[in-house]
């Protein structure tokens, strides 16, 4: 976070990325290998190997939709929008779906979210980052909640828990099928107000990518 008098506050919502970052089950652990070394080559350079869906990242529709657009085809403006945070922390339970009723209790108003980035705050990554349980008994969305979010037409949905409990990933299909990118594995969402902030979540411009790592920052007006 940075604070410069009356200037906006910036909150980094990005999970630190390292060899210790927990990968999605079945994905490789990220590795960072030196290509050039300062003492030997006069410069430092590193080769990185990991899934595009490791750590904080954005899912493109092509992640699960046969003819869905790829990450480089999504307009940049989709990733810098006003944010609305739904506080689901008191209702989120391990291995339990978050229902449409839970969304309403968390502040969901389908008439006000069109074009915004809806931020779903369950607090899961803050408690489980770096642990095998990050992708274990996590809460997830009920199908009616995913369908309501898709119908409300946000610019993107951002969250700090796994949106699906596993195959066949119905909530990915609903939201990505509606052309709504998913911004996944965020941290520190409790620091944000319900509204009055913006989110910038620019993924790498990977040609044909079904997703990409992203640095995600919220800007809050004091």
C-alpha positions in Angstrom: 0.0 0.0 0.0 1.2 3.6 -0.7 -0.2 6.7 0.9 0.8 10.2 -0.3 -1.3 12.7 1.7 -4.6 13.1 -0.1 -3.7 10.9 -3.0 -5.5 7.6 -3.7 -4.4 4.5 -1.7 -3.1 1.6 -3.7 -3.6 -1.9 -2.4 -1.7 -4.8 -4.0 -4.1 -7.7 -4.2 -1.5 -10.0 -5.9 -0.3 -13.3 -4.4 3.5 -13.3 -4.2 4.9 -15.6 -6.9 7.8 -17.9 -6.1 8.9 -21.5 -6.1 6.8 -21.9 -2.9 3.6 -20.8 -4.6 1.0 -23.6 -4.4 0.0 -24.8 -7.8 -3.4 -26.0 -8.9 -3.5 -29.8 -8.3 -2.0 -31.5 -11.4 -0.1 -28.4 -12.4 3.7 -28.2 -12.0 5.3 -26.2 -9.1 6.8 -23.0 -10.5 10.5 -23.1 -11.1 13.0 -20.3 -11.5 16.3 -21.2 -13.0 19.2 -18.8 -13.7 20.0 -18.4 -17.4 22.6 -15.7 -16.9 24.5 -14.9 -13.7 26.0 -11.5 -12.8 29.4 -12.8 -11.8 29.8 -15.0 -14.9 27.8 -13.1 -17.6 27.7 -9.6 -16.4 23.9 -9.7 -16.2 21.1 -11.6 -14.5 18.4 -13.5 -16.3 16.0 -16.2 -15.3 14.0 -19.0 -17.0 10.5 -19.5 -15.5 8.4 -22.6 -15.9 4.8 -22.8 -14.6 1.2 -23.1 -15.6 -0.5 -19.9 -16.8 -3.0 -20.5 -14.0 -0.5 -20.4 -11.1 -0.9 -17.7 -8.4 -2.8 -14.6 -9.2 -4.0 -14.8 -12.8 -6.8 -14.2 -15.2 -8.9 -16.9 -16.9 -9.9 -16.1 -20.5 -13.1 -17.6 -22.0 -10.9 -20.0 -24.1 -9.8 -21.6 -20.9 -13.0 -23.7 -21.0 -15.1 -22.5 -24.0 -14.3 -24.1 -27.4 -14.7 -20.9 -29.4 -14.0 -18.5 -26.5 -11.7 -15.5 -27.0 -8.1 -15.7 -25.8 -6.4 -13.5 -23.2 -4.8 -11.3 -25.8 -8.2 -10.7 -27.5 -9.9 -9.2 -24.4 -9.9 -5.4 -24.5 -7.7 -3.7 -21.9 -10.6 -1.6 -20.6 -12.3 -4.8 -19.3 -9.5 -5.0 -16.7 -9.6 -1.5 -15.3 -13.0 -0.8 -13.9 -14.9 0.4 -10.8 -15.0 -2.4 -8.2 -17.8 -3.7 -5.9 -16.8 -5.9 -3.0 -19.1 -8.5 -1.7 -18.1 -9.5 1.8 -18.8 -13.3 2.1 -16.4 -14.0 5.0 -19.0 -14.7 7.6 -20.9 -17.1 5.3 -18.0 -18.9 3.6 -17.5 -22.4 5.0 -15.1 -25.2 3.8 -16.5 -27.5 1.1 -19.7 -25.5 1.1 -21.3 -23.6 -1.8 -21.9 -19.9 -1.5 -25.5 -19.4 -2.7 -27.3 -16.6 -4.3 -28.7 -15.7 -0.9 -25.2 -15.5 0.4 -24.3 -13.0 -2.4 -27.3 -10.9 -1.4 -26.3 -11.0 2.2 -22.8 -9.9 1.1 -24.1 -6.8 -0.7 -24.9 -8.1 -4.2 -27.3 -5.8 -6.2 -27.7 -7.1 -9.7 -28.9 -3.7 -10.9 -25.6 -1.9 -10.0 -22.8 -4.2 -11.1 -23.0 -4.0 -14.9 -19.6 -3.0 -16.3 -17.9 -3.2 -12.9 -15.4 -5.7 -11.5 -17.3 -7.7 -8.8 -14.9 -8.7 -6.0 -15.9 -11.8 -4.0 -14.2 -11.8 -0.6 -14.3 -15.1 1.3 -10.9 -14.7 2.9 -9.7 -18.1 1.9 -6.4 -17.3 0.3 -5.4 -15.1 3.2 -5.7 -18.1 5.5 -4.3 -20.8 3.2 -1.8 -19.2 0.9 1.3 -21.4 0.6 -0.5 -24.4 2.0 -1.8 -27.5 0.3 -5.3 -26.6 1.6 -5.4 -23.6 -0.8 -7.0 -25.9 -3.3 -8.4 -28.3 -0.8 -11.7 -28.0 1.2 -12.4 -24.5 -0.1 -15.8 -22.8 -0.4 -17.1 -22.4 -4.0 -20.0 -20.8 -5.8 -23.4 -22.5 -6.1 -24.6 -22.6 -9.7 -27.5 -20.1 -9.0 -25.0 -17.6 -7.7 -22.7 -18.0 -10.8 -25.8 -17.6 -13.1 -26.9 -14.5 -11.3 -23.5 -12.9 -11.6 -23.3 -13.7 -15.3 -26.8 -12.2 -15.8 -25.7 -9.0 -14.1 -23.0 -8.5 -16.8 -20.0 -7.4 -14.8 -16.8 -6.6 -16.7 -15.0 -9.3 -14.7 -15.4 -11.4 -11.5 -12.5 -11.3 -9.0 -12.2 -13.7 -6.0 -10.0 -15.1 -3.3 -11.3 -18.7 -3.4 -11.8 -21.5 -5.9 -15.0 -20.7 -7.9 -15.7 -24.4 -8.6 -15.4 -27.5 -6.4 -13.9 -29.5 -9.3 -14.9 -31.1 -12.6 -16.9 -30.4 -14.7 -16.3 -26.8 -13.6 -19.9 -25.5 -14.1 -19.3 -22.0 -12.8 -16.3 -21.5 -15.1 -18.6 -22.6 -17.9 -21.3 -20.2 -16.9 -19.2 -17.1 -16.4 -16.5 -17.7 -19.1 -19.3 -18.8 -21.4 -20.9 -15.4 -20.9 -17.5 -13.8 -21.8 -16.8 -12.7 -18.3 -13.1 -13.1 -17.3 -12.2 -14.5 -13.9 -9.5 -12.8 -11.8 -8.4 -15.6 -9.4 -6.2 -16.0 -6.3 -6.4 -12.5 -4.8 -5.2 -11.6 -1.3 -6.1 -8.9 1.2 -9.5 -8.1 -0.1 -10.8 -7.3 3.4 -8.9 -4.0 3.1 -11.3 -2.7 0.4 -14.5 -0.8 1.0 -17.7 -2.1 -0.5 -17.5 0.5 -3.3 -15.6 3.7 -4.1 -12.6 1.9 -5.5 -11.3 0.7 -8.9 -9.5 -2.4 -9.9 -6.6 -2.8 -12.3 -5.9 -6.4 -13.3 -3.9 -6.5 -16.5 -2.8 -10.0 -17.6 0.2 -10.6 -19.8 -0.6 -10.3 -23.5 0.0 -13.9 -24.4 -1.0 -14.7 -27.9 -3.6 -17.4 -27.9 -3.4 -17.7 -24.1 -6.2 -19.3 -22.2 -5.1 -17.3 -19.2 -2.2 -15.3 -17.9 -0.5 -14.1 -14.7 -1.6 -10.6 -13.6 -0.6 -7.9 -11.2 -3.8 -6.8 -9.5 -4.1 -3.4 -7.7 -7.0 -1.6 -6.2 -7.1 2.2 -6.0 -9.2 3.6 -3.2 -10.0 7.2 -2.8 -9.3 8.6 0.7 
